[in-house]
Structure formats: structure tokens, C-alpha cells
Amino acid sequence: MTNTPQNAPGQEWNASDYAQNANFVPKLGSEVVKLLAPQPGERILDLGCGDGSLTERLMQLGANVLGVDASEEMVNAARQRGITARVVDGHQLPFDHEFDAVFSNAALHWMLDPQAVLAGVKRALKPGGRFVAEFGGHGNVAAICTALIAALQFRGISARGRHPWYFPTPHEYGHLLETVGFKVESIELIPRPTPLPTGMIGWLETFASPFLHGLDEDVRDAVLENTLTLLGHSLRDEQGNWTADYVRLRVSART
């Protein structure tokens, strides 16, 4: 795959909306930070750093961290936290044996050419360096995707090219890591039903824009309404609280 876009079509990032609608993302990153176990003085690349909330935690543990993200808006938000951050496409990492570790949380599923990403990660690491990541795995937001696709198809709109994510199985991703030259230390799928602080509509407006890209506003609103109706049967409780059907892939590997 060549000329892979930095973001899926129609996906724009707004740092304040992200902080409001998706503040659970960095909060749920504690376990993958433990797996990374950053040491004082280590040079670490945070791939897909977003607004830098987890990057900041790595720095507080004594690591020397560079954050990179494809979104200029998110990089600016990270810099406002005092983080050294750069706008970089994860498919075209420009680093050469510079880092003790590459870390990534909740970002790799947006990068649709994983082989190019992993080749760049491996090249960025010093010999014996480690790669620790968590992102959407096989089955992640399956109900949400199915509802969105059904709501589109009901209106005769093809979902082809609208699905913006890469959600691999452990076998698939482990094989890819080995192909690039990593030794896999651990890899597992982790079901993680996740309460949504601003409901399903907040989640859809933050993350699902590619499904709605280019639609007239009335069609967009109708697709969202249908999606919420379909999902209400399985992802909303009797009190009206929404949960996303998250499944994460957590991986640790070495060069």
C-alpha cells in the first residue's frame, strides 16, 4: 500500500473534543505503561502521542521522550504540556537506531499499512530495543461498526473505503512483527467494555467521521440516529449509560 493517508478520509482531530469525549483513552493506558516499564534516562519514542497525556506520564517516570503524531492539532496540544513533539506520519518514521523503546497507545489501528509502520519502528530502535503497544484488536467496536455499516447500507450507501481501522488478530500481528524482524515477547487480546462519558453520540462524533464523510447533513444525521437505535439494544443500559465494545491488542516485542 502506497501513499497511505495520515488519517482516514474525513477524520479530523480536535484536542478539546478529544479530552471531553475520550478522556478514558489515556486513563486506560496504565497497564501498557507498566509493560513498557520506562527507566530514567531512556530515550523513548511515543508513536501517535495524541495530546500527550500519556507521554507526560512517561516523562514523569524519568524517560527522555519524543512524541510524534500525524495531527498538527494534537501535536500542538502536546507541546502545550511541555512535551517535545513533532508532526510525523507513522508510515514514514524518519529515525535511525535512536531509541531504547518505541511506545504506542490507541493509535496503531489508525495506520492502515502496518508493515510500513513496523519497518519504521524497527529502524528507529537501537539493537535490543523494545516495542510496546496497545491498540484496537480483532473484534474491537464490532457492534458499532456493524450498526454504522447497516445504517449506511439501508440508504444504499456503500461502506467501501469508509471503514478507517486496522484490527488484527494476535496471530496476524505476531506474524507481521516476526516478518519485520522482531522477537515477540507477549501478545494478547483484551476485552475491555468501556463506559463512554459523553455517551455513544460523543464517541461517534469523535472517532467515526470517516463513515459519514461527504454525506449531506440530513443523511448524516439520519445515519447517526439509526446507528444509535440499533446499538441501544446491546450497548446502552436501563439507566441510559453507554458502553463501547472495546477489544485491545497488547504487544511487547524486541529487536
Beta strands, then each sheet from edge to edge (+ up, - down):
strand 1: 43-47
strand 2: 64-69
strand 3: 85-87
strand 4: 99-105
strand 5: 125-136
strand 6: 183-195
strand 7: 243-254
sheet 1: 3+ 2+ 1+ 4+ 5+ 7- 6+
end
